[in-house]
Amino acid sequence: MIDATVLVSTVFAGLSPLIVQDVADEDRAIRLRMRTPDHPGACPDCGTTTSRVHGYHQRIVADVPVDARPVVLEVRVRRLVCATAGCRRTFREQIPGLLRRYQRRTVRLATQVAAVVKELAGRAAARTLQVMAIPVTRFTALRMLLALPLPLAAAPRVLGVDDFALRKGDVYATILIDVETNQRIDVLPGRKAETLTDWLRAHPGVEVVCRDGSTTYAQAIRDALPDAVQVSDRWHLWNGLGEAVRKEVGAHSSCWAQHGPPLQDGKRAATTLERWRQVHELIDAGVGLLETARRLQLALNTVKRYARASEPERMRRAPQYRPTLVDPYRDHLRARRAEEPAIPVQTLLTEIKELGYTGSQNLLYRYINQGRVEADRPTISAKRVTRLLLSNPDKLTDADRELAERLSSSCVEMTVLVTAIRDFAALLKPDPKNDERLDTWILMVRAADLPHLHSFCTGLDQDRAAVEAGLTLPHHNGGTEGVNNKTKMIKRQMYGRAGFRLLRHRILLG
């Protein structure tokens, strides 16, 4: 048999600074009566030790659960008399590492609760702690979360800056991290230049700043740290190229989609061609873009889009069809219509239903009327063409690689476009000579008839120093994007209702 005293000292080993007087089983909880030892206590002001007791007080605190039941401590503490003349008359003794002033939980229980609320915040933390036999309301969980001290981080040598949405399209905030350690530094309200400028001036020591293509952040960094090196993030450079490529691919639909269903036709296509003619007649007559937009009552960006197209055919687009339930039976439909051109649609519907078709008759009608059955190949969207051209050929399947090669050879501009993509991809591996290679790449692109890539090159020139730093230095904003990704998870976890103060706290504690 194990002695009860040994059992109590084993189960409640964390309470060893106190003397256990009684253990009571109250069915739904375990209650312990305890007292402090009769050792002298030190005055918190002068440090003089004393054993003179002025009186006794009882503290009721919660401890970590045992056997899935709450543990309640009734602790008798002493009020001692300070023997130093002129010092405080009495003081209540404290138990370091076990009890804190004004707290109703032991230190170890508060540590466990803090670990849960740090990850789950309010309601989720309260539900989880309830299962752990630690009753806590969601309001208490949030108070304990906001009471956790934030880590103190000095201004890093290499700073990462990026924005994220508190309410997409309306309210934003700015995240700052240490690029070298991925440690969160701070979260700023808004994304205005003044906010970042004030922070940088208040935290000297930053030598390199990684950012996206934001002109607001660029101006803020120039104002606060004129000598700092600005680094344009390589992922954002690649993403910007991808947007330009997508527009170029769409402009050359008449080239790579010539073996598919016919391009857009009818009243809308005729209107597009007529607008192209009107825009170019005015431009050839020396009318500016803004005046052209006013005369034709079009948006300025629309006029720019028409002006970039050197031929009217570049304004026509391949039809973009989503995958449908009819696609698996396309070969059967094509063979049957070739054998019997006048075959009724109802007959085709009956046949493919026997093969497993579960769609409607209207869907089959639209599929046939769109010309998708007789096309030499199913229509491919401009978005998918862009994805194929931007992908590493070594990572494509044989079929996709063959398709990408066929698409890239559909016209001279598409061939030059693929060459430009691959040459720019080689620049994304940092190298001291990439600044010279970037000059060569821009000259090659501007010599080709690729107006959307010309606009991309103009953007590179406007932020040339940061772009060259991004292509030659190893720093990037990957860690910042990772923090933004986790921030989205935190927002979803709190149903998007987290205020800035709470969200900032959780981001920095992460």
WOSULPE-V464867 format. One record per backbone hydrogen bond with DSSP energy under -1.0 kcal/mol. CO is the residue of the C=O (numbers start at 1). NH is the residue of the N-H. Records with the same first field share a line. If there is no record, write none. Layout:
CO = NH  NH
This chain:
3 = 7
4 = 8
5 = 9
6 = 10
7 = 11
8 = 12
12 = 15
13 = 16
15 = 18
19 = 35
22 = 33
24 = 31
26 = 28
29 = 26
30 = 72
31 = 24
32 = 74
33 = 21  22
34 = 76
35 = 19
41 = 50
43 = 47
48 = 43
50 = 41
52 = 81
55 = 79
57 = 77
59 = 75
61 = 73
62 = 106
66 = 69
69 = 66
70 = 30
71 = 63
72 = 32
73 = 61
74 = 34
75 = 59
76 = 36
77 = 57
78 = 93
79 = 54  55
80 = 91
84 = 87
89 = 82
91 = 80
95 = 98  99
98 = 107
100 = 103
104 = 62
106 = 110
107 = 111
108 = 112
109 = 113
110 = 114
111 = 115
112 = 116
113 = 117
114 = 118
116 = 120
117 = 121
122 = 126
123 = 127
124 = 128
125 = 129
126 = 130
127 = 131
128 = 132
129 = 134
130 = 133
137 = 141
138 = 142
139 = 143
140 = 144
141 = 145
142 = 146
143 = 147
145 = 148
157 = 207  208
158 = 179
159 = 210
160 = 177
162 = 175
164 = 173
167 = 170  171
171 = 166  167
172 = 190
173 = 164
174 = 188
175 = 162
176 = 185  186
177 = 160
178 = 182
183 = 178
186 = 176
188 = 174
192 = 196
193 = 197
194 = 198
195 = 199
196 = 200
197 = 201
198 = 202
207 = 229
208 = 159
209 = 231
210 = 161
211 = 233
214 = 218
215 = 219
216 = 220
217 = 221
218 = 222
219 = 223
220 = 224
221 = 225
225 = 228
229 = 209
231 = 211
233 = 237
234 = 238
235 = 239
236 = 240
237 = 241
238 = 242
239 = 243
240 = 244
241 = 245
242 = 246
243 = 247
244 = 248
245 = 249
246 = 250
247 = 251
250 = 253
252 = 255  256
253 = 257
255 = 258
257 = 260
266 = 270
267 = 271
268 = 272
269 = 273
270 = 274
271 = 275
272 = 276
273 = 277
274 = 278
275 = 279
276 = 280
277 = 281
278 = 282
279 = 283
280 = 284
281 = 285
282 = 287
283 = 286
288 = 292
289 = 293
290 = 294
291 = 295
292 = 296
293 = 298
299 = 303
300 = 304
301 = 305
302 = 306
303 = 307
304 = 308
311 = 314
312 = 315
313 = 316
317 = 264
326 = 329
327 = 330
329 = 333
330 = 334
331 = 335
332 = 336
333 = 337
334 = 338
335 = 339
336 = 340
340 = 343
344 = 348
345 = 349
346 = 350
347 = 351
348 = 352
349 = 353
350 = 354
352 = 357
353 = 356
360 = 364
361 = 365
362 = 366
363 = 367
364 = 368
365 = 369
366 = 370
367 = 372
368 = 371
381 = 385
382 = 386
383 = 387
384 = 388
385 = 389
386 = 390
387 = 391
392 = 395
393 = 396
397 = 401
398 = 402
399 = 403
400 = 404
401 = 405
402 = 406
403 = 407
404 = 408
405 = 409
407 = 410
411 = 415
412 = 416
413 = 417
414 = 418
415 = 419
416 = 420
417 = 421
418 = 422
419 = 423
420 = 424
421 = 425
422 = 426
431 = 434
433 = 437
434 = 438
435 = 439
436 = 440
437 = 441
438 = 442
439 = 443
440 = 444
441 = 445
442 = 446
443 = 447
445 = 448
448 = 450
450 = 454
451 = 455
452 = 456
453 = 457
454 = 458
455 = 459
456 = 460
457 = 461
458 = 462
461 = 464
463 = 467
464 = 468
465 = 469
466 = 232  470
467 = 471
468 = 472
469 = 473
471 = 431
477 = 481
478 = 482
479 = 483
480 = 484
481 = 485
482 = 486
483 = 487
484 = 488
485 = 489
486 = 490
487 = 491
488 = 492
489 = 493
490 = 494
491 = 496
492 = 495
494 = 497
499 = 503
500 = 504
501 = 505
502 = 506
503 = 507
504 = 508
505 = 509
506 = 510
